[in-house]
């Protein structure tokens, strides 16, 4: 394992309470906090794309 990755890094700051909650969630899922956040971001972007797609298609 290890080596170079094709992923880009992003840094953000959250409250200690949110961090504790995310760590607990990630541990329940047997995943890292980083993996969990990547999936949450991916899911929200997918939702956003689906909401904006019909509007774009209506214009074309």
C-alpha atoms as a printed R data frame, in Angstrom:
   type eleno elety resid chain resno       x      y       z
1  ATOM     1    CA   UNK     A     1   0.000  0.000   0.000
2  ATOM     2    CA   UNK     A     2   1.073  3.625  -0.013
3  ATOM     3    CA   UNK     A     3   2.656  5.531  -2.825
4  ATOM     4    CA   UNK     A     4   1.442  8.431  -4.895
5  ATOM     5    CA   UNK     A     5  -2.232  9.277  -5.145
6  ATOM     6    CA   UNK     A     6  -4.233 11.053  -7.813
7  ATOM     7    CA   UNK     A     7  -6.392 12.724  -5.169
8  ATOM     8    CA   UNK     A     8  -6.198 16.395  -4.219
9  ATOM     9    CA   UNK     A     9  -6.122 17.551  -0.619
10 ATOM    10    CA   UNK     A    10  -8.465 20.065   0.961
11 ATOM    11    CA   UNK     A    11  -8.099 21.628   4.401
12 ATOM    12    CA   UNK     A    12 -10.970 22.864   6.526
13 ATOM    13    CA   UNK     A    13 -11.531 23.792  10.147
14 ATOM    14    CA   UNK     A    14 -14.399 22.499  12.263
15 ATOM    15    CA   UNK     A    15 -15.353 22.680  15.909
16 ATOM    16    CA   UNK     A    16 -13.902 20.094  18.282
17 ATOM    17    CA   UNK     A    17 -17.435 18.778  18.863
18 ATOM    18    CA   UNK     A    18 -17.956 18.083  15.162
19 ATOM    19    CA   UNK     A    19 -14.560 16.406  14.956
20 ATOM    20    CA   UNK     A    20 -15.404 14.066  17.833
21 ATOM    21    CA   UNK     A    21 -18.727 13.195  16.206
22 ATOM    22    CA   UNK     A    22 -17.090 12.541  12.828
23 ATOM    23    CA   UNK     A    23 -14.404 10.382  14.425
24 ATOM    24    CA   UNK     A    24 -17.039  8.281  16.188
25 ATOM    25    CA   UNK     A    25 -19.015  7.898  12.949
26 ATOM    26    CA   UNK     A    26 -15.904  6.938  10.996
27 ATOM    27    CA   UNK     A    27 -14.961  4.377  13.639
28 ATOM    28    CA   UNK     A    28 -18.463  2.844  13.478
29 ATOM    29    CA   UNK     A    29 -18.066  2.530   9.702
30 ATOM    30    CA   UNK     A    30 -14.499  1.184  10.101
31 ATOM    31    CA   UNK     A    31 -13.287  3.978   7.843
32 ATOM    32    CA   UNK     A    32 -11.118  7.056   8.227
33 ATOM    33    CA   UNK     A    33 -12.558 10.512   8.797
34 ATOM    34    CA   UNK     A    34 -10.993 11.510   5.492
35 ATOM    35    CA   UNK     A    35 -12.844  8.713   3.646
36 ATOM    36    CA   UNK     A    36 -16.114  9.622   5.355
37 ATOM    37    CA   UNK     A    37 -15.793 13.301   4.433
38 ATOM    38    CA   UNK     A    38 -14.878 12.445   0.835
39 ATOM    39    CA   UNK     A    39 -18.049 10.324   0.560
40 ATOM    40    CA   UNK     A    40 -20.213 13.045   2.124
41 ATOM    41    CA   UNK     A    41 -18.831 15.631  -0.298
42 ATOM    42    CA   UNK     A    42 -19.261 13.265  -3.246
43 ATOM    43    CA   UNK     A    43 -22.902 12.580  -2.299
44 ATOM    44    CA   UNK     A    44 -23.763 16.276  -1.888
45 ATOM    45    CA   UNK     A    45 -22.138 17.163  -5.213
46 ATOM    46    CA   UNK     A    46 -24.096 14.380  -6.897
47 ATOM    47    CA   UNK     A    47 -27.332 15.773  -5.404
48 ATOM    48    CA   UNK     A    48 -26.376 19.254  -6.595
49 ATOM    49    CA   UNK     A    49 -25.679 18.014 -10.115
50 ATOM    50    CA   UNK     A    50 -29.021 16.210 -10.267
51 ATOM    51    CA   UNK     A    51 -30.869 19.335  -9.123
52 ATOM    52    CA   UNK     A    52 -29.118 21.590 -11.624
53 ATOM    53    CA   UNK     A    53 -29.274 19.207 -14.595
54 ATOM    54    CA   UNK     A    54 -33.001 19.636 -15.331
55 ATOM    55    CA   UNK     A    55 -32.621 23.432 -15.225
56 ATOM    56    CA   UNK     A    56 -29.702 23.312 -17.693
57 ATOM    57    CA   UNK     A    57 -31.583 20.916 -19.973
58 ATOM    58    CA   UNK     A    58 -34.640 23.202 -19.989
59 ATOM    59    CA   UNK     A    59 -32.524 26.100 -21.274
60 ATOM    60    CA   UNK     A    60 -30.968 24.097 -24.133
